[in-house]
Amino acid sequence: QVQLVESGGGLVQPGGSLRLSCALSGSVFNINTMGWYRQAPGKQRELVAAFTSGGGTNYADSVKGRFTISRDNAKNTVYLQMNSLKPEDTAVYYCNPRSPLFRGFGSWGQGTQVTVSS
């Protein structure tokens, strides 16, 4: 069964932190191809962080310096550490392969809601 399960979202004040988790199951997903997306109300889903083919990481300008993507291969889990959160980070966050070129792309989980508000 192909499945992505995101967790760790919640309500946080501006300036706060959250760590999101994405558990990969099944044999479709390659953890090294994964990324984190978000979709705010009325907006398109956007890729905010991903592992690159060279073994590094890449971030959208809006989150650079505040978000960090990491992984635990033994647990087949991808993380997103989010610091210095802003109200504009409010969105549903999803994990998925960083490109349609990779297996499993488009098989979305339920996502996890992040709300940044005072």
N, CA, C and O of each residue as an XYZ file, in Angstrom:
472
protein
N       0.845     -1.194      0.000
C       0.000      0.000      0.000
C       0.879      1.241      0.000
O       1.791      1.373      0.816
N       0.596      2.139     -0.916
C       1.352      3.376     -1.031
C       0.731      4.411     -0.122
O      -0.453      4.727     -0.242
N       1.532      4.940      0.790
C       0.950      5.877      1.729
C       1.971      6.870      2.250
O       3.125      6.529      2.509
N       1.522      8.092      2.395
C       2.283      9.142      3.055
C       1.418      9.666      4.189
O       0.250      9.999      3.986
N       1.992      9.738      5.381
C       1.239     10.209      6.536
C       1.992     11.368      7.162
O       3.070     11.193      7.730
N       1.408     12.561      7.050
C       1.997     13.759      7.620
C       1.418     14.009      9.010
O       0.251     13.717      9.273
N       2.248     14.553      9.892
C       1.806     14.874     11.247
C       2.672     15.986     11.811
O       3.698     16.351     11.236
N       2.234     16.523     12.959
C       3.043     17.512     13.662
C       2.549     18.940     13.543
O       3.109     19.842     14.165
N       1.517     19.158     12.760
C       1.001     20.513     12.622
C       0.268     20.968     13.866
O       0.093     20.207     14.818
N      -0.161     22.227     13.844
C      -0.890     22.767     14.970
C      -0.976     24.271     14.902
O      -0.648     24.891     13.890
N      -1.425     24.842     16.001
C      -1.537     26.286     16.134
C      -0.313     26.799     16.891
O       0.015     26.295     17.965
N       0.345     27.782     16.337
C       1.540     28.328     16.964
C       1.547     29.846     16.802
O       1.027     30.376     15.820
N       2.132     30.527     17.756
C       2.220     31.982     17.673
C       3.329     32.397     16.716
O       4.273     31.639     16.496
N       3.225     33.585     16.149
C       4.320     34.087     15.303
C       5.643     34.047     16.060
O       5.723     34.402     17.236
N       6.678     33.604     15.348
C       7.984     33.446     15.969
C       8.223     32.076     16.552
O       9.348     31.755     16.933
N       7.196     31.266     16.628
C       7.313     29.932     17.203
C       7.871     28.913     16.228
O       8.240     29.234     15.098
N       7.923     27.666     16.703
C       8.500     26.575     15.922
C       7.586     25.358     15.929
O       6.801     25.148     16.854
N       7.707     24.572     14.882
C       7.037     23.284     14.777
C       7.944     22.336     13.997
O       8.749     22.767     13.171
N       7.803     21.055     14.269
C       8.489     20.054     13.455
C       7.454     19.108     12.877
O       6.715     18.447     13.606
N       7.415     19.058     11.572
C       6.502     18.170     10.866
C       7.208     16.856     10.533
O       8.422     16.813     10.332
N       6.419     15.799     10.481
C       6.943     14.482     10.111
C       6.131     13.921      8.955
O       4.936     14.190      8.829
N       6.788     13.149      8.125
C       6.125     12.471      7.015
C       6.639     11.040      6.975
O       7.804     10.791      6.665
N       5.751     10.106      7.293
C       6.114      8.695      7.277
C       5.783      8.097      5.922
O       4.658      8.208      5.437
N       6.781      7.458      5.316
C       6.613      6.825      4.014
C       6.367      5.333      4.206
O       7.073      4.673      4.968
N       5.370      4.813      3.517
C       5.140      3.374      3.556
C       5.000      2.846      2.137
O       4.730      3.598      1.201
N       5.186      1.550      1.996
C       5.180      0.969      0.659
C       6.551      1.096      0.039
O       7.453      1.686      0.633
N       6.715      0.552     -1.143
C       8.023      0.521     -1.795
C       8.138      1.512     -2.944
O       9.096      1.477     -3.715
N       7.150      2.397     -3.049
C       7.138      3.293     -4.200
C       8.070      4.475     -4.011
O       8.782      4.867     -4.935
N       8.065      5.041     -2.814
C       8.756      6.307     -2.592
C      10.230      6.090     -2.285
O      10.603      5.188     -1.535
N      11.054      6.938     -2.884
C      12.476      7.019     -2.571
C      12.657      8.238     -1.683
O      12.404      9.368     -2.101
N      13.096      8.000     -0.463
C      13.170      9.093      0.508
C      14.075     10.215      0.012
O      13.887     11.367      0.401
N      15.032      9.911     -0.822
C      15.970     10.918     -1.310
C      15.362     11.859     -2.349
O      15.983     12.853     -2.727
N      14.164     11.551     -2.804
C      13.504     12.390     -3.806
C      12.398     13.261     -3.211
O      11.699     13.972     -3.934
N      12.249     13.198     -1.897
C      11.080     13.817     -1.266
C      11.221     15.312     -1.045
O      12.321     15.863     -1.000
N      10.083     15.936     -0.911
C      10.027     17.351     -0.600
C       8.793     17.663      0.220
O       7.910     16.822      0.388
N       8.745     18.865      0.720
C       7.583     19.362      1.460
C       6.897     20.452      0.633
O       7.540     21.353      0.094
N       5.582     20.338      0.556
C       4.748     21.308     -0.136
C       3.800     21.946      0.872
O       3.600     21.435      1.974
N       3.229     23.061      0.474
C       2.170     23.644      1.282
C       1.131     24.286      0.367
O       1.421     24.713     -0.750
N      -0.084     24.332      0.890
C      -1.174     24.963      0.155
C      -1.979     25.812      1.114
O      -2.606     25.303      2.044
N      -1.953     27.103      0.878
C      -2.741     28.043      1.668
C      -4.105     28.220      1.000
O      -4.241     27.975     -0.198
N      -5.108     28.640      1.757
C      -6.444     28.830      1.189
C      -6.422     29.759     -0.015
O      -5.866     30.855      0.042
N      -7.033     29.309     -1.102
C      -7.121     30.120     -2.291
C      -5.850     30.202     -3.105
O      -5.792     30.947     -4.083
N      -4.822     29.445     -2.718
C      -3.545     29.494     -3.434
C      -3.175     28.113     -3.960
O      -3.695     27.094     -3.504
N      -2.268     28.104     -4.927
C      -1.791     26.841     -5.465
C      -0.804     26.192     -4.503
O      -0.141     26.863     -3.712
N      -0.728     24.889     -4.595
C       0.258     24.167     -3.808
C       1.656     24.526     -4.298
O       1.901     24.593     -5.502
N       2.574     24.756     -3.354
C       3.933     25.129     -3.701
C       4.943     24.255     -2.973
O       4.718     23.825     -1.842
N       6.051     24.006     -3.639
C       7.143     23.247     -3.047
C       7.985     24.201     -2.212
O       8.455     25.218     -2.721
N       8.178     23.884     -0.940
C       8.937     24.797     -0.073
C      10.301     24.237      0.330
O      11.199     25.007      0.673
N      10.473     22.936      0.298
C      11.758     22.354      0.690
C      11.892     20.980      0.048
O      10.903     20.261     -0.093
N      13.105     20.612     -0.340
C      13.292     19.311     -0.974
C      14.747     18.886     -0.898
O      15.649     19.710     -0.749
N      14.952     17.581     -1.003
C      16.297     17.041     -1.172
C      16.655     17.140     -2.651
O      15.808     16.930     -3.520
N      17.906     17.459     -2.926
C      18.354     17.570     -4.308
C      19.069     16.302     -4.747
O      19.430     15.448     -3.937
N      19.260     16.210     -6.059
C      19.889     15.014     -6.601
C      21.338     14.888     -6.148
O      21.891     13.788     -6.136
N      21.949     15.992     -5.780
C      23.336     15.953     -5.338
C      23.497     15.662     -3.865
O      24.606     15.717     -3.332
N      22.405     15.355     -3.207
C      22.474     15.030     -1.784
C      22.306     16.228     -0.873
O      22.441     16.120      0.346
N      22.013     17.362     -1.466
C      21.803     18.558     -0.664
C      20.337     18.844     -0.459
O      19.488     17.958     -0.562
N      20.054     20.096     -0.166
C      18.678     20.526      0.062
C      18.434     21.836     -0.679
O      19.366     22.573     -1.002
N      17.175     22.102     -0.936
C      16.800     23.323     -1.637
C      15.541     23.873     -0.997
O      14.674     23.116     -0.560
N      15.442     25.204     -0.943
C      14.326     25.844     -0.259
C      13.759     26.977     -1.098
O      14.470     27.639     -1.854
N      12.458     27.178     -0.942
C      11.846     28.362     -1.527
C      12.393     29.590     -0.806
O      12.727     29.531      0.377
N      12.479     30.696     -1.531
C      13.021     31.914     -0.930
C      12.233     32.334      0.308
O      12.797     32.898      1.245
N      10.945     32.061      0.309
C      10.092     32.504      1.410
C      10.398     31.799      2.722
O      10.031     32.297      3.787
N      11.065     30.645      2.667
C      11.330     29.890      3.897
C      12.823     29.694      4.158
O      13.207     29.141      5.188
N      13.648     30.140      3.242
C      15.096     29.938      3.362
C      15.606     30.567      4.648
O      15.281     31.709      4.972
N      16.402     29.809      5.364
C      16.953     30.287      6.621
C      16.062     30.028      7.825
O      16.491     30.192      8.967
N      14.824     29.625      7.571
C      13.888     29.352      8.673
C      13.463     27.887      8.736
O      13.216     27.357      9.820
N      13.380     27.239      7.591
C      12.937     25.847      7.521
C      14.123     24.950      7.192
O      15.044     25.343      6.478
N      14.076     23.730      7.734
C      15.110     22.741      7.444
C      14.463     21.390      7.183
O      13.697     20.891      8.008
N      14.771     20.802      6.041
C      14.289     19.467      5.721
C      15.365     18.456      6.109
O      16.555     18.688      5.898
N      14.931     17.338      6.676
C      15.873     16.288      7.050
C      15.180     14.935      6.913
O      13.983     14.868      6.631
N      15.934     13.869      7.111
C      15.331     12.537      6.960
C      15.999     11.555      7.896
O      17.142     11.743      8.311
N      15.271     10.511      8.218
C      15.781      9.378      8.986
C      15.529      8.151      8.128
O      14.406      7.650      8.070
N      16.560      7.669      7.468
C      16.383      6.551      6.547
C      15.909      5.286      7.272
O      15.128      4.508      6.724
N      16.375      5.091      8.482
C      15.991      3.894      9.234
C      14.502      3.884      9.538
O      13.870      2.828      9.566
N      13.951      5.066      9.765
C      12.528      5.171     10.076
C      11.701      5.482      8.837
O      10.474      5.555      8.911
N      12.361      5.665      7.703
C      11.678      6.028      6.450
C      10.767      7.232      6.668
O       9.600      7.229      6.276
N      11.319      8.246      7.293
C      10.559      9.428      7.676
C      11.320     10.685      7.269
O      12.540     10.774      7.408
N      10.562     11.650      6.764
C      11.097     12.955      6.388
C      10.551     13.988      7.365
O       9.396     13.908      7.784
N      11.375     14.943      7.719
C      10.985     15.974      8.685
C      11.082     17.356      8.058
O      11.809     17.569      7.087
N      10.332     18.293      8.637
C      10.474     19.693      8.289
C      10.475     20.487      9.590
O       9.445     20.631     10.249
N      11.635     20.991      9.942
C      11.753     21.863     11.109
C      11.460     23.282     10.655
O      12.102     23.806      9.745
N      10.486     23.888     11.302
C      10.059     25.239     10.928
C      10.268     26.169     12.117
O       9.665     25.989     13.175
N      11.113     27.144     11.934
C      11.400     28.126     12.975
C      10.982     29.512     12.530
O      10.742     29.753     11.347
N      10.897     30.414     13.482
C      10.538     31.811     13.185
C       9.297     31.879     12.299
O       9.276     32.587     11.292
N       8.291     31.149     12.680
C       7.094     31.054     11.855
C       6.380     32.396     11.745
O       6.370     33.203     12.674
N       5.783     32.603     10.573
C       5.067     33.828     10.273
C       3.621     33.487      9.919
O       3.339     32.357      9.520
N       2.709     34.433     10.056
C       1.318     34.162      9.672
C       1.184     33.678      8.234
O       0.292     32.886      7.928
N       2.050     34.139      7.360
C       1.965     33.719      5.964
C       2.438     32.282      5.740
O       2.336     31.764      4.628
N       2.948     31.642      6.775
C       3.273     30.220      6.679
C       2.054     29.334      6.916
O       2.125     28.115      6.756
N       0.949     29.945      7.292
C      -0.274     29.189      7.526
C      -0.709     28.471      6.256
O      -0.893     29.097      5.212
N      -0.872     27.156      6.351
C      -1.203     26.340      5.187
C      -1.351     24.892      5.636
O      -1.039     24.539      6.773
N      -1.834     24.069      4.720
C      -1.764     22.622      4.902
C      -0.460     22.157      4.256
O      -0.174     22.486      3.105
N       0.316     21.396      5.005
C       1.627     20.943      4.543
C       1.551     19.468      4.159
O       0.958     18.650      4.861
N       2.167     19.159      3.029
C       2.185     17.809      2.476
C       3.625     17.423      2.119
O       4.462     18.280      1.835
N       3.886     16.140      2.139
C       5.138     15.659      1.574
C       4.819     14.872      0.301
O       3.735     14.307      0.155
N       5.789     14.851     -0.613
C       5.616     14.173     -1.892
C       6.950     14.238     -2.616
O       7.793     15.069     -2.277
N       7.155     13.390     -3.594
C       8.368     13.537     -4.401
C       8.473     14.951     -4.981
O       7.459     15.582     -5.280
N       9.691     15.437     -5.135
C       9.909     16.831     -5.533
C       9.613     17.084     -6.998
O       9.593     18.237     -7.430
N       9.384     16.041     -7.767
C       9.160     16.214     -9.204
C       8.264     15.102     -9.724
O       8.281     13.989     -9.199
N       7.469     15.404    -10.771
C       6.672     14.346    -11.410
C       7.532     13.243    -12.022
O       7.015     12.189    -12.395
N       8.833     13.475    -12.127
C       9.721     12.460    -12.691
C       9.891     11.271    -11.759
O      10.314     10.200    -12.194
N       9.568     11.446    -10.484
C       9.824     10.406     -9.495
C       8.578      9.616     -9.162
O       7.465     10.142     -9.145
N       8.793      8.341     -8.898
C       7.679      7.452     -8.571
C       6.914      7.951     -7.358
O       7.500      8.432     -6.388
N       5.611      7.830     -7.427
C       4.752      8.196     -6.309
C       4.265      9.625     -6.353
O       3.409     10.013     -5.558
N       4.798     10.416     -7.268
C       4.371     11.813     -7.330
C       2.865     11.878     -7.561
O       2.325     11.181     -8.420
N       2.202     12.720     -6.789
C       0.765     12.895     -6.942
C      -0.067     12.043     -6.010
O      -1.279     12.231     -5.911
N       0.572     11.104     -5.323
C      -0.148     10.301     -4.327
C      -0.072     11.061     -3.005
O       0.823     10.832     -2.191
N      -1.009     11.950     -2.812
C      -0.959     12.860     -1.669
C      -1.563     12.221     -0.424
O      -2.534     11.468     -0.492
N      -0.962     12.542      0.704
C      -1.542     12.169      1.989
C      -2.594     13.186      2.389
O      -3.027     14.010      1.584
N      -2.997     13.111      3.652
C      -4.044     14.013      4.125
C      -3.497     15.395      4.482
O      -4.259     16.349      4.638
N      -2.198     15.493      4.608
C      -1.589     16.756      4.986
C      -1.720     17.031      6.472
O      -2.428     16.325      7.190
N      -1.027     18.068      6.922
C      -1.125     18.497      8.314
C      -1.254     20.018      8.336
O      -0.492     20.730      7.681
N      -2.224     20.497      9.093
C      -2.539     21.929      9.122
C      -1.576     22.665     10.045
O      -1.366     22.265     11.190
N      -1.000     23.733      9.535
C      -0.172     24.633     10.334
C      -0.848     25.995     10.326
O      -1.111     26.570      9.270
N      -1.121     26.493     11.511
C      -1.749     27.805     11.649
C      -0.863     28.669     12.533
O      -0.565     28.318     13.675
N      -0.450     29.803     11.983
C       0.405     30.730     12.726
C      -0.419     31.983     13.021
O      -0.751     32.758     12.124
N      -0.731     32.155     14.273
C      -1.611     33.258     14.650
C      -1.425     33.594     16.116
O      -1.129     32.724     16.935
N      -1.600     34.864     16.436
C      -1.546     35.272     17.834
C      -2.946     35.295     18.433
O      -3.109     35.617     19.610
